[in-house]
Amino acid sequence: GETNHVTLFTGLRGELDLITTGMRMVEMVNALLQVEEVNEPVFVLLVESLRQLNADASSAVHVWLYFQLQLAIVLGFEPYIEKAEVEALAEEGGARGLDRRCARLPSWYVRLWPL
C-alpha cells in the first residue's frame, strides 16, 4: 500500500542558513532525478541529511559536503580522491582533479577547503 512520510524539522525553522542548506539538497535531488523516478537510496540520504541538519545546526557545512559526495556516489559518479593528496593541500585549500588518469587539472575540478 501507499505510505506517507511526514517529518517535522522544527530545528530548521527561523534559521536561514539551515533552510538554505536544506533547500539546496532538495533542489539538487530535484535537478538530478526525474519527477516520477523512485530512488529509495536518494530518499534515505536526503531524509537522513535533513535529520542531521535539524539535530545539529553547527554541522551545516559538513552535512552539505557529505550530502553532495554521497549523492554523487549513489548516482554512480563517485570521484577518485586520494586521502594523501587531500592531506597535502595547503591550509588555505586548493584544487584537485577527480580523475586519476588526468595528469593535468581537467576542465572540471573539485575545490577543497579545510573544514
N, C-alpha and C positions, 0 to 999 in steps of 0.2 A: 504494500500500500504506500500511499504518499505520506511523507513525514515533513514536519515543519521544524526548522532550526531557528530558535529565537534566543539570542544572547544580547543582554544589555551591557554595553561597555560604558558604564557610568563614569569611570575614571578618565575617559576621553572628553567628557563634557567640559566646555569652557576653557580647554587648553588648545589654543590654536596650533601650536607645533605638533601636538599629538594627533589632532584632527587632520592636519595636513599630511602627516606621515601615513595615517590610516587610509586616507583618500588616495594617496599615491599608490599604495598597494592595490586597492580596489581598481583603480584606473589602469594599472599595469596588467592585471588579470583580464580586465575588460578588453584591453587593446590586443592581447595576445591569444585569446580564445574566442571561438565562435559563440554567438549568443546562446544557442541551444546545446552547445557541447558540454557533456558531462565529464568532469575530470576530478574524481574524488581526491587524489593526492594534492592537487592545487587547492581544492576547497579546504582540506585539512590544514595545509600550510598557511593559507590566508587566515583561517579562524584562529589557529594557534599563535600566529604572529600578532593578530589583533589582541588576543588574550594577554600576551606578554607585554605589549604596548600599554594595555589597560592596567596591568598589575604594577608596572614599574616605569614611571614617566622618565626616569633618568636613562633608560635603555633605548630611547627612540632611535638614535643614530645606529646603534648596534642592531636593533631589530630591522631597520630599513635595509642595511647592508646584508644581513643574514637572509632576509626575505628575497632580495634580488638574486643572490647567489643560489639559494635553494630553488627558486622558481626556474632559473636557467637550467639547473641540474634536472629537475622534474620534467622540463620540456625538451631535454636532450641536447642542451647547449653547455655542457659542463666545461668551464675554462680549465686550461692547464696552468697551474700556478705552483711553482716550487717554493716551499717554505723558506729555504735558504736565500732565495732571491728577494723575498719579501723582507726577511730579517736584515738583508744587506742594504735596504733603502735608507737614504739619509733621513734624519729626524723630520725634515720638512716634507717628506713624501717624495714621490717620483712616478715615473710611468714604466710599465712593463707590458710587453707583448703577451697575448694569451695563447699564442700558437707556438709550440716548441720547435716547429720546423722553420720558422722565420728567423733569420739571423738579424734582420733589422726590424725596427718597430713597424708593424703593419699600419695600414690606413686607419684601422680602429684599434684602440688600446684601452686598457683599464688604468685609471688614475688611482693610485693607492695613497691614502693618508694615514698616518698613525692615529689610532683612536685613543 
